[in-house]
Amino acid sequence: MTYLYVFIGGGLGSLARYLVSKFSHQIISTEFPIGTFISNIFACFLLAIVVITFSAKHAEHDWLQPLLVVGFCGGFSTFSTFSHETFGLFDNGQTGMAILNILISVAVGVGLILLIRSRV
């Protein structure tokens, strides 16, 4: 059953990432890969909330970890797209934007998880 939860969550997460990327580029015109950034940061936020809320003390909700953490967050966040878009920025001579993408994405993603964990 765990495989089914991962499968469903991953599909929903991938669809959500596609929609966020599509709509964010329609709303915000920028060279910065804003759709991937939003998806990755929201996935970090959701991951932290789910892990903290449904820790080992909530055994009756064991199915949420494979559905949301592994499946949805795994499908919604994307290191491969982040890497590809960052390489594209470097390749197009936008070194500053590429470095900014790396620094902001990592700092905000990790910082968000640390912030949420410190509030619990």
C-alpha positions, 0 to 999 in steps of 0.5 A: 500500500505504501507504494500506492501512496508514493505513486499518488502523492508523486503524481499530484506533486508533479502536477502541482509543480507544473501548474505553479511553474506555468502560472508563476511565469505568466504572472511574474516576468523574470529571468529568475526561475521563479516557478521552480523556486516557489515549488521547492520552497513550498515543498520544504515548508510542507515537508517540515510541517508534516514531519513535525506534526505527524512524527512517530507519536502519531502512528495512526497516520503512517500513510501520510509520510509516504503520501506527502513527504516522499510522494507529494514533496518529492514530486513537487520539489525538483533538484533536476529542474533547479540544476538545469535552470541554474546551468542555463543561467550560467550558460547564458552569461547570467552568472550573478542570477545563477549564483543568486538562484543557488544561494536563495534557494538553499538558504530559504529552503533550509532556513524555512525548515530550521525556522519551523523546527525551532517553533515546535 
